[in-house]
Amino acid sequence: MKKINKDFPDLSWRRYLLPPVHREGLKILAVVLLISIAFGFISGWFWLLFGPFCLFSFYFFRNPERVIPMGKNLILAPADGIVCKIEEVNTPKAFKMKDKKLTRISIFMSVFNVHVNRAPVSGKVTALNYHPGKFVSVAEKDSEDNERQEILLTTNKGVQLAFTQIAGLVARRIYCPLKVGDELQVGEVFGMIRFGSRLDVYLPKGVKPEVLVGQTMVAGETVIAKLK
């Protein structure tokens, strides 16, 4: 992760108008710019079409710097957005976790949120499970019909924490290059979901949420719970 100068944080306009862009977004931006330039020479009307799309793509794939809170045993929000559900549910079947029911915090990301995802805790990736799916809204319905990527992290103290990337109605495009055995640091960027999506976190047994439904989350900064 990039270290931030805490003595002299960037307070300039660049922080707000020119944030870093995720590398996956750079690929799409490059394609859009090439199309814009090529067709722009044919007709100036293409600039009116692709110009706003270029700006939106830059805005959508932004990856702003985040300051990871100090403290031990923190579980951080893995995504920007709004807490849409907090409920006790069955754990992902593929992981065969010891506890069959856990508290799940669901964070809904609109197209206006940052869609880069960050690790909620530090640990090793011990299991991955990918499901293809349909074009279903994640705001109201559950995740069984949606494309999703389930991830299981195990901390150095042996605590298991599962979380799931869920693609939404507009597009089914989950980016998660993780492999079993990878090590993640809390707050580290591990992937992203494009165009309206949801991220679920399954809190370990006995851990209570410290957020409420309707609360705004900031990935890598908002504390959603604390491990015992």
Backbone torsions as a table, in degrees:
resi	resn	phi	psi	omega
1	MET	NA	146.4	178.3
2	LYS	-72.8	130.7	179.1
3	LYS	-82.9	138.6	-178.6
4	ILE	-103.1	135.4	177.2
5	ASN	-72.4	105.0	-175.9
6	LYS	-76.0	-20.7	178.7
7	ASP	-77.7	-33.9	-179.1
8	PHE	-133.5	72.6	178.9
9	PRO	-65.9	152.6	179.4
10	ASP	-72.6	113.8	178.7
11	LEU	-112.6	11.6	-177.0
12	SER	-80.2	174.6	179.6
13	TRP	-64.0	-23.8	-178.7
14	ARG	-63.0	-33.3	-179.8
15	ARG	-59.2	-33.4	-174.2
16	TYR	-98.7	-35.2	-174.8
17	LEU	-101.1	-22.2	-178.9
18	LEU	-130.8	60.9	177.9
19	PRO	-72.0	160.2	175.2
20	PRO	-58.6	155.6	178.6
21	VAL	-114.9	137.4	177.5
22	HIS	-61.8	144.2	-175.0
23	ARG	-60.7	-30.1	176.4
24	GLU	-66.3	-34.2	178.0
25	GLY	-70.7	-30.8	179.2
26	LEU	-62.5	-35.0	178.9
27	LYS	-63.5	-45.4	-179.1
28	ILE	-68.4	-40.8	177.8
29	LEU	-60.0	-40.8	179.8
30	ALA	-62.4	-43.4	179.6
31	VAL	-64.0	-45.7	-179.0
32	VAL	-62.8	-41.4	179.4
33	LEU	-65.1	-41.3	178.9
34	LEU	-63.5	-41.4	177.5
35	ILE	-64.2	-42.6	-179.1
36	SER	-61.5	-44.6	-178.8
37	ILE	-66.3	-44.5	-177.3
38	ALA	-62.7	-49.2	-177.3
39	PHE	-81.1	-19.2	178.4
40	GLY	-64.8	-30.6	177.8
41	PHE	-72.4	-24.3	178.6
42	ILE	-77.4	-45.9	-179.8
43	SER	-152.3	135.7	179.3
44	GLY	-66.0	-17.1	179.3
45	TRP	-64.4	-26.3	-179.7
46	PHE	-65.8	-29.6	177.3
47	TRP	-64.8	-34.3	178.9
48	LEU	-66.9	-29.0	-179.8
49	LEU	-84.6	-51.2	-173.4
50	PHE	-83.8	-23.0	178.8
51	GLY	-58.0	-55.9	177.6
52	PRO	-60.5	-34.2	179.8
53	PHE	-67.5	-35.9	176.4
54	CYS	-62.6	-44.5	179.9
55	LEU	-63.8	-42.1	179.6
56	PHE	-65.5	-39.9	179.5
57	SER	-62.7	-42.0	177.2
58	PHE	-61.5	-44.4	-179.4
59	TYR	-65.2	-41.9	-175.5
60	PHE	-68.9	-40.2	-175.2
61	PHE	-92.9	15.5	179.8
62	ARG	-63.4	148.5	-179.0
63	ASN	-134.2	73.3	-174.6
64	PRO	-65.5	153.8	178.4
65	GLU	-67.7	144.0	177.8
66	ARG	-128.8	145.6	178.3
67	VAL	-103.2	114.8	-177.4
68	ILE	-73.1	127.5	-179.2
69	PRO	-61.8	148.3	175.2
70	MET	-82.4	145.8	179.3
71	GLY	138.8	154.5	-180.0
72	LYS	-97.2	153.5	172.8
73	ASN	64.1	24.6	178.9
74	LEU	-84.0	140.3	169.2
75	ILE	-109.0	117.8	-174.9
76	LEU	-99.9	156.1	176.2
77	ALA	-62.3	128.5	179.1
78	PRO	-85.6	-4.4	-176.8
79	ALA	-150.4	152.2	169.5
80	ASP	-75.9	152.2	176.1
81	GLY	143.0	-159.1	-177.6
82	ILE	-117.2	134.7	174.0
83	VAL	-68.6	114.3	-177.1
84	CYS	-101.0	-21.4	179.6
85	LYS	-151.1	143.8	167.0
86	ILE	-136.0	112.9	-174.7
87	GLU	-155.3	159.9	176.6
88	GLU	-88.5	124.8	-175.3
89	VAL	-138.3	172.0	174.3
90	ASN	-71.5	144.1	177.9
91	THR	-75.6	158.0	179.3
92	PRO	-55.0	126.5	-174.5
93	LYS	-61.7	-37.2	-174.0
94	ALA	-63.1	-25.9	-175.7
95	PHE	-84.2	-18.7	179.3
96	LYS	49.9	50.8	-179.2
97	MET	-72.4	155.1	-178.5
98	LYS	-60.8	-45.6	179.8
99	ASP	-88.3	122.3	-175.2
100	LYS	-81.6	-22.8	178.0
101	LYS	-130.0	132.8	-179.7
102	LEU	-140.4	161.7	175.8
103	THR	-77.6	127.8	-179.5
104	ARG	-112.0	129.7	173.9
105	ILE	-104.7	122.1	-179.0
106	SER	-107.5	127.8	-179.9
107	ILE	-113.8	119.5	-179.6
108	PHE	-93.0	129.8	178.2
109	MET	-109.5	119.2	174.1
110	SER	-83.2	175.1	-179.9
111	VAL	-67.4	-12.2	-178.6
112	PHE	-93.5	-8.9	178.9
113	ASN	-83.3	159.4	167.6
114	VAL	-66.0	131.3	-175.4
115	HIS	-105.2	9.2	174.3
116	VAL	-77.6	134.8	-178.1
117	ASN	-105.1	145.5	-177.1
118	ARG	-127.5	150.7	-177.9
119	ALA	-65.9	130.3	-179.5
120	PRO	-74.6	-26.3	177.3
121	VAL	-143.3	169.4	172.8
122	SER	-86.2	140.7	178.5
123	GLY	170.3	-177.3	179.8
124	LYS	-102.7	139.6	175.4
125	VAL	-73.1	113.2	-177.3
126	THR	-106.4	-11.3	177.0
127	ALA	-161.9	146.3	175.9
128	LEU	-136.3	143.1	179.3
129	ASN	-148.1	116.9	-177.5
130	TYR	-105.0	137.9	176.7
131	HIS	-125.5	123.6	169.3
132	PRO	-70.9	161.9	-177.0
133	GLY	-157.6	-166.0	-177.3
134	LYS	-107.3	174.3	176.2
135	PHE	-87.2	91.6	-177.5
136	VAL	-129.3	141.0	178.4
137	SER	-64.4	134.6	179.6
138	VAL	-92.8	-6.8	-177.4
139	ALA	-72.2	-38.7	-174.6
140	GLU	-108.6	-37.7	-173.6
141	LYS	-95.6	163.4	178.9
142	ASP	-77.1	178.9	-167.8
143	SER	-92.9	-0.2	-173.6
144	GLU	-62.7	-31.3	-176.7
145	ASP	-94.9	0.5	-176.3
146	ASN	-102.0	153.2	169.3
147	GLU	-61.7	135.1	-178.8
148	ARG	-153.3	154.2	176.9
149	GLN	-123.3	113.3	179.2
150	GLU	-93.1	136.1	-175.7
151	ILE	-130.7	135.8	177.0
152	LEU	-120.6	121.0	176.1
153	LEU	-106.1	143.6	173.8
154	THR	-122.3	123.0	-178.4
155	THR	-75.0	171.6	179.9
156	ASN	-69.3	-9.5	175.6
157	LYS	-99.7	6.6	175.9
158	GLY	86.0	8.0	178.8
159	VAL	-80.3	130.6	178.5
160	GLN	-95.2	134.5	176.7
161	LEU	-135.2	118.8	-179.3
162	ALA	-101.7	144.3	173.3
163	PHE	-148.6	156.9	-170.7
164	THR	-134.8	127.8	170.1
165	GLN	-86.2	129.2	-178.1
166	ILE	-126.7	121.7	178.4
167	ALA	-77.4	156.1	-172.7
168	GLY	-108.7	-151.8	-171.5
169	LEU	-74.4	-39.4	-170.3
170	VAL	-75.1	-45.0	-177.2
171	ALA	-151.2	148.9	178.3
172	ARG	-106.4	84.2	-175.7
173	ARG	-137.8	88.2	176.4
174	ILE	-96.8	131.7	175.6
175	TYR	-113.9	116.0	179.5
176	CYS	-149.7	95.7	-176.3
177	PRO	-84.5	10.6	-176.5
178	LEU	-64.0	151.9	174.0
179	LYS	-129.9	151.6	176.9
180	VAL	-58.9	130.5	-177.5
181	GLY	103.8	-15.1	177.8
182	ASP	-65.3	144.7	176.5
183	GLU	-102.4	133.4	177.5
184	LEU	-120.3	142.9	172.1
185	GLN	-99.5	145.3	-179.1
186	VAL	-54.4	131.8	-179.0
187	GLY	85.5	-3.9	-178.7
188	GLU	-75.7	138.8	177.3
189	VAL	-67.8	129.1	179.6
190	PHE	-124.8	-9.9	-179.4
191	GLY	172.2	-167.6	178.7
192	MET	-161.9	163.9	175.1
193	ILE	-127.6	140.6	-174.9
194	ARG	-101.8	135.6	165.5
195	PHE	64.7	71.7	172.8
196	GLY	76.6	111.8	-171.5
197	SER	-162.5	-173.8	-178.8
198	ARG	-146.2	150.7	175.1
199	LEU	-131.5	126.0	-178.6
200	ASP	-106.4	139.7	175.1
201	VAL	-121.9	129.1	178.1
202	TYR	-99.9	109.6	-178.1
203	LEU	-72.3	139.2	177.4
204	PRO	-59.3	158.2	-178.0
205	LYS	-55.5	131.7	177.6
206	GLY	87.0	-7.2	179.0
207	VAL	-92.0	126.0	-177.1
208	LYS	-99.0	141.9	177.6
209	PRO	-66.6	146.4	177.1
210	GLU	-115.5	24.3	176.3
211	VAL	-130.2	168.3	-178.6
212	LEU	-124.1	155.8	174.6
213	VAL	-59.9	132.2	-178.2
214	GLY	96.7	-9.0	-179.0
215	GLN	-77.8	143.8	179.1
216	THR	-84.1	132.2	-179.1
217	MET	-105.8	145.3	172.1
218	VAL	-121.7	114.7	-175.7
219	ALA	-58.3	132.2	177.7
220	GLY	79.9	-0.3	-178.6
221	GLU	-129.8	-41.9	-177.4
222	THR	-76.5	127.4	177.0
223	VAL	-83.2	119.0	-179.6
224	ILE	-98.9	-20.5	178.3
225	ALA	-169.5	171.7	177.4
226	LYS	-132.1	131.3	176.4
227	LEU	-68.1	148.7	177.5
228	LYS	-71.0	NA	NA
